[in-house]
Amino acid sequence: MCGVAGLWDRRASSPPEILAAAVARMTESLRHRGPDAGDVWIDREAALALGHRRLSIVDLSPAGAQPMVSSCGRFVISYNGEIYNTDDLRQELEAAGRRFRGYSDTEVIVEGVAAWGVEATIKRLIGMFAVALWDARERTLYLVRDRLGIKPLYWADFGGRIVFGSELKALRAGYGWNPTLNRQALIAFLRFGYVPAQHSIYEGVKKLPPGTILSARTKGAPEIISYWSLAEIAKEGQRSRLPEDEEEAVEALDLLLRDSVRRRMVADVPLGAFLSGGVDSSTIAALMQAQSALPIRTFSIGFHESEFDEARNAAAVARHLGTDHTEMYVLPHHALEVIPHLPEIYDEPFADASQIPTFLVSKMTGQHVTVALSGDGGDEIFGGYTRYLRSEALWRSIDATPRFMRGLASAGINTLSPETWSALGRVIPAHRRPTQFGVKMHKLADVLAGEPEASAFYRQIISLWVDPESAVTAGIEPAGLLEDSSVQALVPDFVERMQYLDTLTYLPDDILTKVDRASMAVSLEARVPFLDHRVVALSWALPSAMKAGRGTGKSLLRRLLYRYVPQHLVDRPKMGFTVPLRSWLTSELREWAEHLLDERKLAADGILQPQVIRARWSDHLEGRGDWHAQLWAVLMFQSWKERWLP
């Protein structure tokens, strides 16, 4: 894993020394992504510079160093990621007459481009990648992002000067740019807890969408084309469903996932896996161990609060598989020590509270290995979220209920605190009771008070602030994929539609962002076998009932896991990977929060509405409502602003 940065002054007005110094600063800001080496390459005539920071994983020799020039001298690459079918592609290229200096995947990409062209090469890749590629002959810059958005890439065109980088801090380290807040992005952030693509928190800076290639030439606006489309995968999968034979489907999934995992176990450095004891991480660990002659390394963290602790489950799975397991129990002070560093780690407002344990498990894991396989993506691809199981029935019930009755029910739920609902919920058998029952009851109250129309209903389910414009002094919420009416026709099944939307939004902009920044902050490479594009295509060909059907999420994936791990070790209510944030805000974090939510400070900033924010804060402190998720978003923005836009 690495860091990519670069700058092209298409006006050719920047002296080479200025370019080199700027890109050197940009790459230095990404040292955590690549502590092993770094360099800058310059095309003096074109006024372009590519920078790179290297985390050496495969081919640790200088032959794998970047930026790398193709053997013909035409192409130069700076690339972040890993390609898992390198050997196959190298054999093709050698058969076509290409000769290699080393055995890095970087060389395979750049020689592939020289032989086959940019798009044809990218379509051949199995892996995760963010690529900057310079065609010196045609004076064309290409920026490429992998199909699912595993690796990040930001870019901007400031009056003819194109800048790009793996993280926003790299763009800030360049020159000629005065960062300003994007209020539309802020409003969207308050709704979702992340800034949705293509937006960034800065005006004029964009995220390159997953599955696309940007090309920029000396003149004209950059163009973006799609080389892979989830919409097309969904269409084809729905049109050509696999037979409803579960044994055949399990066997097909087993073979493909084994291959995906095996390819991701190739490294010249120590390798392990995150293990929570849930279905996704247990499946990855099981398939790794099944293909390893030695015990694999697994890692988990636990909490002393039973409602948040998964470490005992992880240890049980590790014992059964025979892994070399390491665990750490997190005390409140461990988690609290991370919070001041979050603006630096994410350098864009980010409010998924699982960012804290994700960083902690990455930090612990990085002390033992350089690469870790993760179960991320399993929920979106195979239908694992609790909301997938319950939302359709809930929506139909709400849609059939008169508005005034929904309002009464919402008000009734809100008369009891989350703590009281959690206490009452203990009468529900543990195997059927959702975790954080009281919090989810208050979420239900919000849904009952909202709109019953299907797309609005789903947006409300996943919203932090259901009315984010009310919390910001100016700005309009940008339209996004959730408002796209064509999605319903593309994916008629309610549950599969939620999976589709999450795969294009929540997965890259929240889950993968969280894992990338947390792992890269400690120079750890995280690999995600479920997000092999071949696995995604197979999942869309499965009958819907094999995913979130029959009242159980990830039905087919569970059947696969039971081949390796006894059912009783992994069958339990979905817990989630988070921290007791609701109580921390009224105790350990209260002083920190009071500072950031000070009414005079909010008024002086002129960005957030002080009365709205203070009312939520007061209600939360007094137990009149559970607003911890909404407040965490505000606190993450305020904390980010103190660091990056003081």
C-alpha positions in Angstrom: 0.0 0.0 0.0 1.3 3.4 -0.8 0.6 7.1 -1.2 0.1 8.8 -4.6 0.4 12.6 -5.3 1.0 14.8 -8.3 0.6 18.1 -10.0 0.3 19.2 -13.7 0.5 22.8 -14.6 -1.1 22.6 -18.0 -0.2 26.3 -18.6 3.5 25.2 -18.3 4.1 28.3 -16.2 5.7 26.6 -13.1 9.5 26.2 -13.0 10.6 22.6 -12.5 12.1 23.4 -9.2 8.8 24.7 -7.8 7.0 21.7 -9.1 9.5 19.3 -7.6 9.4 21.0 -4.2 5.5 21.1 -4.2 5.1 17.4 -5.0 7.9 16.5 -2.6 5.8 18.2 0.1 2.7 16.5 -1.1 4.3 13.0 -0.9 5.9 13.8 2.5 2.4 14.5 3.9 1.6 10.8 2.9 4.7 9.3 4.6 2.4 7.2 6.9 1.0 5.5 3.8 4.4 4.6 2.6 7.3 4.8 5.2 9.7 2.7 3.3 10.7 5.0 0.4 9.6 8.0 -1.7 10.5 9.8 -4.8 9.4 12.4 -7.4 9.5 12.2 -11.2 9.3 15.3 -13.4 8.5 15.9 -17.0 10.1 19.4 -17.3 8.7 20.3 -20.7 5.1 19.4 -19.8 5.4 20.9 -16.2 4.2 17.7 -14.6 5.4 15.9 -11.5 4.4 12.6 -10.0 5.1 11.7 -6.4 5.0 8.4 -4.5 5.4 7.0 -1.0 6.1 3.3 -0.8 5.0 0.6 1.7 6.9 -2.4 0.4 4.7 -5.6 0.2 5.7 -7.5 -2.9 9.2 -7.2 -4.5 11.0 -5.3 -1.7 13.9 -4.5 -4.0 14.6 -1.2 -5.7 13.1 -2.8 -8.9 9.7 -2.1 -7.4 10.3 1.6 -6.6 7.9 4.3 -7.9 7.3 6.4 -9.9 8.2 3.8 -12.5 8.8 4.3 -16.2 7.8 1.7 -18.7 10.5 -0.1 -20.6 9.6 1.9 -23.8 9.9 5.2 -21.9 6.4 6.4 -22.9 4.5 5.8 -19.7 5.1 6.7 -16.0 3.1 5.4 -13.1 2.5 6.2 -9.5 0.2 3.7 -8.0 -1.4 2.7 -4.6 -2.8 -0.7 -4.1 -2.3 -4.4 -4.9 -3.0 -6.5 -8.0 -3.7 -10.1 -7.3 -3.5 -11.6 -10.8 0.0 -10.2 -11.4 1.6 -13.6 -12.3 -1.1 -14.4 -14.9 -0.7 -11.0 -16.6 3.1 -11.1 -16.5 3.0 -14.4 -18.4 0.8 -12.9 -21.0 3.1 -9.9 -21.4 6.2 -12.0 -21.5 4.6 -14.2 -24.2 4.0 -10.9 -26.2 7.7 -10.0 -25.9 7.8 -7.8 -22.8 10.8 -8.2 -20.4 10.7 -7.4 -16.7 13.3 -6.0 -14.4 11.6 -7.2 -11.2 8.4 -8.9 -10.1 6.3 -6.0 -8.7 2.7 -5.5 -9.7 3.5 -1.9 -10.6 5.7 -3.1 -13.4 3.0 -5.4 -14.7 0.5 -2.5 -14.8 2.8 0.0 -16.6 4.0 -2.7 -19.1 0.4 -3.8 -19.6 -0.6 -0.2 -20.5 2.3 0.0 -23.0 1.2 -3.3 -24.6 -2.6 -3.2 -24.4 -3.6 0.4 -23.7 -5.0 2.0 -20.5 -8.6 0.8 -20.4 -7.9 -2.7 -21.6 -5.2 -3.1 -19.0 -7.4 -1.8 -16.1 -10.2 -4.1 -17.1 -7.8 -7.1 -16.7 -6.8 -6.2 -13.2 -8.1 -8.1 -10.1 -7.3 -5.9 -7.1 -7.6 -2.6 -5.4 -5.9 0.4 -6.9 -5.6 4.2 -7.3 -3.4 4.9 -10.3 -1.8 8.1 -11.7 -0.4 7.4 -15.2 1.4 9.8 -17.5 1.5 9.3 -21.3 4.6 11.4 -22.2 4.1 11.0 -25.9 0.5 12.1 -26.0 0.8 14.4 -23.0 -2.2 12.8 -21.3 -2.7 12.3 -17.6 -4.8 9.3 -16.5 -6.3 8.9 -13.0 -7.9 5.5 -12.3 -9.8 4.2 -9.3 -10.7 0.5 -8.6 -14.1 -0.8 -9.2 -15.5 -0.7 -5.6 -13.6 2.3 -4.3 -11.3 0.5 -2.0 -8.4 2.9 -2.6 -9.0 6.7 -2.4 -8.1 9.3 -5.0 -8.9 13.1 -4.8 -8.4 15.5 -7.6 -9.0 19.1 -8.6 -8.5 21.4 -11.6 -7.6 24.9 -10.3 -7.5 27.1 -13.4 -5.5 24.7 -15.5 -3.4 23.3 -12.7 -4.5 19.7 -12.0 -3.6 18.3 -8.5 -4.3 14.9 -7.1 -3.5 12.7 -4.1 -4.5 9.8 -2.0 -5.6 12.1 0.8 -6.7 15.7 1.0 -3.7 16.6 3.1 -1.6 16.0 0.0 -3.5 18.5 -2.0 -3.2 21.1 0.8 0.6 20.6 0.8 0.9 21.8 -2.8 0.6 25.4 -3.8 -1.7 27.9 -5.4 -4.9 26.9 -3.6 -6.8 28.5 -0.8 -9.1 25.8 0.7 -12.7 26.9 1.4 -15.5 25.0 3.0 -18.0 23.2 0.7 -21.3 23.9 2.6 -23.3 21.5 0.4 -20.9 18.7 1.4 -21.2 19.7 5.0 -25.0 19.3 4.9 -24.6 15.9 3.2 -22.1 15.0 5.9 -24.5 15.8 8.7 -27.1 13.5 7.1 -24.8 10.5 6.5 -21.8 10.9 8.7 -19.5 11.0 5.7 -19.0 13.2 2.7 -20.5 11.4 -0.3 -18.7 11.1 -3.6 -18.0 13.0 -5.8 -18.0 15.8 -3.3 -15.2 16.6 -0.8 -15.4 19.0 2.1 -13.5 21.6 0.1 -14.9 23.6 -2.8 -13.5 22.5 -6.1 -12.0 19.2 -4.9 -13.6 15.9 -5.9 -13.3 12.2 -5.2 -12.8 10.2 -8.3 -15.7 7.8 -8.5 -15.1 4.1 -8.2 -14.8 2.2 -11.5 -13.8 5.3 -13.5 -10.8 6.6 -15.6 -10.2 10.4 -15.7 -8.2 11.6 -18.7 -6.8 15.1 -18.9 -5.0 16.6 -21.9 -3.1 19.8 -22.5 -6.4 21.6 -23.3 -10.0 21.1 -22.4 -11.8 19.9 -19.4 -10.8 16.5 -17.9 -13.1 13.7 -19.0 -14.3 10.8 -16.9 -15.5 7.5 -18.3 -16.7 4.3 -16.6 -14.8 1.1 -17.2 -16.9 -1.0 -14.8 -20.5 -0.4 -13.7 -22.4 -2.0 -10.8 -25.6 -1.1 -12.6 -24.6 -3.4 -15.5 -23.5 -6.1 -13.1 -26.9 -5.9 -11.3 -28.8 -6.0 -14.6 -26.9 -9.1 -15.8 -27.2 -10.8 -12.5 -30.9 -10.3 -12.2 -31.4 -11.3 -15.8 -29.3 -14.5 -15.4 -30.0 -15.8 -12.0 -28.3 -19.0 -10.8 -30.5 -22.0 -10.2 -32.1 -22.2 -6.7 -29.9 -25.1 -5.8 -28.2 -24.1 -2.5 -25.6 -26.9 -2.6 -24.4 -25.8 -6.0 -24.4 -22.2 -5.0 -22.4 -22.9 -1.8 -19.9 -24.9 -3.8 -19.5 -22.1 -6.4 -19.1 -19.5 -3.7 -16.6 -21.6 -1.8 -14.4 -22.1 -4.8 -14.5 -18.4 -5.8 -13.9 -17.0 -2.3 -11.1 -19.5 -1.7 -9.4 -18.2 -4.8 -10.0 -14.5 -3.8 -8.5 -15.2 -0.3 -5.6 -17.2 -1.7 -4.7 -14.4 -4.1 -4.7 -11.9 -1.2 -2.4 -14.1 0.9 0.6 -13.4 -1.4 3.1 -11.0 0.3 6.8 -10.8 1.0 6.0 -9.5 4.5 4.1 -10.9 7.6 0.4 -11.3 7.0 -2.7 -11.9 9.2 -6.4 -11.2 9.5 -8.8 -9.1 11.6 -11.2 -11.4 13.5 -14.3 -10.2 15.3 -16.0 -13.6 15.5 -18.8 -12.6 13.2 -19.8 -14.3 10.0 -17.7 -12.1 7.6 -14.3 -12.1 9.4 -14.7 -15.7 10.5 -15.3 -16.8 6.9 -12.1 -15.0 5.7 -10.0 -16.4 8.6 -11.4 -19.9 7.9 -10.6 -19.8 4.2 -7.1 -18.4 5.0 -6.4 -21.2 7.5 -7.8 -23.8 5.1 -5.1 -22.8 2.7 -2.2 -22.4 5.1 0.2 -25.1 6.4 1.0 -22.9 9.4 -1.4 -21.2 11.9 -2.4 -17.8 10.5 -2.2 -14.7 12.7 -5.6 -13.3 13.8 -6.3 -10.1 15.8 -9.2 -8.7 17.7 -10.0 -6.1 20.3 -12.6 -6.3 23.1 -14.4 -4.0 25.5 -15.3 -4.6 29.1 -18.8 -3.4 28.3 -20.6 -6.6 27.4 -22.9 -4.8 24.9 -19.9 -3.9 22.7 -17.6 -6.9 23.3 -16.9 -9.4 20.5 -13.5 -10.6 21.7 -14.8 -13.8 23.4 -16.6 -14.8 20.2 -13.4 -14.1 18.2 -11.3 -16.2 20.6 -13.7 -19.1 20.3 -13.5 -19.1 16.5 -9.7 -18.7 16.7 -9.4 -21.7 19.0 -11.6 -23.8 16.6 -9.6 -22.8 13.6 -6.2 -23.1 15.3 -5.0 -19.6 14.5 -2.2 -17.8 16.3 -4.6 -15.3 18.0 -3.8 -11.9 19.6 -6.4 -9.8 21.4 -6.4 -6.6 23.4 -9.1 -5.3 25.7 -9.7 -1.6 25.3 -10.1 0.6 28.3 -11.9 4.0 27.9 -8.7 5.9 28.0 -7.3 4.0 25.0 -10.2 5.0 22.9 -10.3 8.6 24.3 -6.7 9.1 23.4 -7.5 8.4 19.7 -10.1 11.2 19.4 -7.8 14.2 19.2 -6.0 12.5 16.3 -9.1 11.7 14.2 -9.0 15.0 12.2 -5.4 14.2 11.2 -6.1 10.6 10.3 -9.2 11.3 8.2 -8.5 15.0 7.1 -12.2 15.2 6.2 -15.1 15.2 8.6 -16.0 11.6 9.3 -18.5 10.5 11.9 -18.7 6.7 12.0 -17.8 6.0 15.6 -16.4 2.6 14.7 -13.4 4.6 13.4 -12.1 4.5 16.9 -12.0 0.7 17.4 -10.9 0.2 13.8 -7.9 2.4 14.4 -7.1 0.6 17.7 -7.3 -2.9 16.1 -5.2 -1.6 13.1 -2.6 -0.2 15.5 -2.3 -3.5 17.4 -2.2 -5.6 14.3 0.4 -3.4 12.7 2.8 -4.2 15.6 2.8 -7.8 14.4 2.2 -7.9 10.6 2.3 -5.6 7.6 -0.8 -6.9 5.8 -4.2 -7.9 7.2 -7.2 -9.4 5.5 -10.6 -8.0 6.5 -14.2 -9.1 6.2 -15.5 -5.7 5.1 -18.0 -5.7 2.2 -19.7 -8.9 3.3 -22.8 -7.2 4.6 -23.4 -5.1 1.4 -22.6 -8.0 -1.0 -24.4 -10.8 0.8 -27.2 -8.9 2.6 -26.1 -8.9 6.2 -27.3 -5.6 7.7 -30.2 -5.9 10.2 -32.0 -3.1 8.2 -32.1 -5.4 5.2 -34.1 -8.0 7.1 -36.6 -5.6 8.7 -36.9 -2.6 6.5 -39.3 -3.9 3.8 -41.8 -5.3 6.3 -41.5 -2.1 8.4 -42.0 0.1 5.3 -45.1 -1.8 4.2 -46.6 -1.5 7.7 -45.8 2.2 8.0 -47.1 2.9 4.5 -50.4 1.3 5.5 -50.7 3.3 8.7 -52.4 6.7 8.8 -50.0 9.6 9.4 -51.6 10.7 12.7 -51.2 7.2 14.1 -47.6 7.1 13.1 -47.1 10.4 14.8 -48.7 9.1 18.0 -46.6 6.0 18.0 -43.4 8.1 17.5 -44.3 10.4 20.3 -45.1 7.4 22.6 -41.7 5.9 21.9 -39.9 9.1 22.7 -41.6 9.4 26.1 -39.2 6.7 27.3 -35.4 7.1 27.3 -33.1 4.7 25.4 -32.0 3.3 28.8 -35.6 2.5 29.7 -36.3 0.9 26.4 -33.2 -1.2 26.8 -34.4 -2.4 30.2 -37.8 -3.2 28.9 -36.2 -5.1 26.0 -34.7 -7.6 28.3 -37.9 -9.6 28.2 -37.1 -10.4 24.5 -35.0 -13.5 24.2 -31.3 -12.6 23.8 -31.0 -14.4 20.4 -33.9 -12.3 19.0 -33.1 -8.9 20.7 -31.2 -6.4 18.7 -28.1 -4.9 20.4 -28.5 -1.3 21.6 -32.2 -1.9 21.7 -33.1 1.5 23.2 -31.1 3.4 20.6 -32.9 1.5 17.8 -36.3 2.2 19.3 -35.6 5.9 19.2 -34.4 5.5 15.6 -37.8 3.8 14.9 -39.5 6.8 16.3 -37.7 9.0 13.8 -38.7 6.7 11.0 -42.4 6.7 12.1 -42.4 10.5 12.0 -41.0 10.6 8.5 -42.2 10.0 5.0 -43.4 6.5 3.9 -42.3 6.8 0.3 -39.8 4.0 -0.3 -36.7 6.0 -1.3 -37.4 8.7 1.4 -38.0 5.9 3.9 -34.6 4.3 3.3 -32.8 7.6 3.3 -34.4 8.3 6.7 -33.3 4.9 8.1 -29.7 5.7 7.3 -29.7 9.4 8.2 -28.1 10.9 11.3 -29.7 14.3 10.8 -33.0 13.9 9.0 -33.1 17.7 8.5 -29.4 18.6 8.1 -30.2 22.0 6.4 -31.7 23.2 9.7 -28.3 22.8 11.4 -26.3 24.8 8.9 -26.6 28.6 8.4 -26.6 28.5 4.6 -26.5 26.0 1.8 -28.7 23.4 0.1 -28.4 19.7 0.4 -27.0 18.2 -2.8 -29.1 15.5 -4.6 -27.6 12.1 -4.7 -28.1 8.5 -5.7 -30.8 8.0 -3.1 -33.0 10.5 -5.0 -32.5 8.8 -8.4 -35.9 7.5 -9.4 -34.3 5.1 -12.0 -32.8 2.9 -9.3 -36.2 1.4 -8.4 -36.7 0.2 -12.0 -33.1 -1.1 -12.2 -33.4 -3.1 -8.9 -37.1 -3.8 -8.2 -36.5 -6.0 -5.2 -36.6 -3.7 -2.0 -33.8 -5.5 -0.2 -31.5 -5.8 -3.2 -32.1 -2.1 -3.9 -30.8 -1.3 -0.5 -27.7 -3.5 -1.1 -27.2 -1.7 -4.4 -27.4 1.7 -2.9 -25.1 0.8 0.0 -22.5 -0.7 -2.3 -22.3 2.6 -4.3 -22.5 5.0 -1.3 -22.1 3.7 2.2 -19.5 1.1 1.3 -16.9 3.3 -0.4 -17.6 6.6 1.4 -17.9 5.2 4.9 -16.7 1.6 5.4 -13.8 1.6 3.0 -12.8 5.1 3.9 -12.7 4.1 7.6 -10.6 1.0 7.0 -8.2 2.7 4.6 -7.4 5.7 6.8 -7.3 3.7 10.0 -4.9 1.1 8.6 -2.8 3.5 6.6 -2.3 5.7 9.6 -0.2 2.9 11.1 1.3 1.7 7.7 -0.8 -1.4 7.6 -2.2 -2.8 4.4 -5.8 -4.0 4.6 -7.1 -6.3 1.9 -10.8 -7.1 1.3 -11.5 -10.5 -0.4 -15.3 -10.0 -0.4 -14.8 -7.1 -2.8 -13.1 -9.0 -5.5 -15.3 -7.9 -8.5 -15.8 -11.5 -9.5 -17.4 -12.2 -6.1 -19.6 -9.1 -6.5 -20.8 -10.4 -9.8 -21.6 -13.8 -8.4 -23.6 -12.3 -5.5 -25.8 -10.5 -8.0 -26.5 -13.7 -9.8 -27.7 -15.4 -6.6 -31.4 -15.6 -5.9 -32.4 -12.8 -3.4 -33.5 -15.5 -0.8 -29.9 -16.8 -0.6 -28.8 -13.4 0.7 -31.1 -11.5 3.0 -33.9 -14.1 2.9 -35.8 -16.4 5.3 -35.4 -14.0 8.2 -31.6 -14.5 8.2 -28.9 -12.2 6.7 -26.2 -13.7 4.6 -28.0 -17.0 4.3 -25.7 -18.6 1.7 -22.5 -17.2 3.2 -23.5 -18.7 6.6 -23.9 -22.1 4.9 -20.4 -21.8 3.5 -19.0 -20.8 6.9 -20.6 -23.8 8.6 -18.4 -26.0 6.5 -15.4 -24.7 8.5 -16.8 -23.4 11.8 -19.6 -24.9 14.0 -22.9 -23.0 13.7 -23.2 -22.3 17.4 -19.9 -20.3 17.4 -21.1 -17.7 14.9 -24.9 -17.6 15.1 -25.8 -14.6 17.3 -27.4 -11.2 16.8 -25.3 -8.8 14.8 -23.4 -6.6 17.2 -21.6 -4.0 15.1 -18.1 -2.7 15.8 -18.5 0.5 17.9 -17.9 2.2 21.3 -20.2 3.3 24.1 -20.3 6.8 22.7 -23.7 7.7 24.1 -22.6 7.4 27.7 -19.1 8.9 27.0 -20.6 12.2 25.8 -22.2 12.7 29.2 -19.1 11.7 31.1 -15.5 11.3 29.9 -16.1 13.4 26.7 -18.3 16.0 28.2 -15.6 18.7 28.7 -14.2 18.2 25.2 -17.7 18.3 23.7 -18.6 21.5 25.7 -15.6 23.2 24.3 -16.5 22.4 20.7 -20.2 23.1 21.1 -19.8 26.4 23.0 -22.6 28.7 21.8 -20.3 31.7 21.4 -17.9 29.7 19.4 -20.6 28.4 17.1 -22.0 31.8 16.6 -18.6 33.3 15.8 -17.9 30.6 13.2 -21.2 31.4 11.4 -21.4 27.9 10.0 -23.7 25.8 12.3 -26.9 27.0 13.9 -26.1 27.5 17.6 -29.7 27.2 18.8 -30.3 24.0 17.0 -27.0 22.4 18.1 -27.3 23.5 21.7 -30.9 22.2 21.9 -29.8 18.8 20.8 -26.9 18.8 23.3 -29.1 19.9 26.1 -31.7 17.2 25.4 -29.0 14.6 25.2 -27.4 15.6 28.5 -30.8 15.7 30.3 -31.9 12.3 28.9 -34.8 13.8 26.9 -33.5 12.2 23.7 -30.6 10.1 22.3 -28.8 12.4 20.0 -25.3 10.9 20.3 -25.0 10.1 16.5 -26.1 13.6 15.4 -23.8 15.2 18.0 -20.9 13.0 17.1 -21.2 14.3 13.5 -21.2 17.9 14.7 -18.3 17.2 17.0 -16.3 15.6 14.2 -16.9 18.6 12.0 -15.9 21.1 14.7 -12.8 19.1 15.6 -11.9 18.8 11.9 -12.4 22.6 11.5 -10.1 23.4 14.4 -7.4 21.4 12.7 -7.8 22.3 9.1 -9.8 25.6 8.8 -9.1 27.5 12.1 
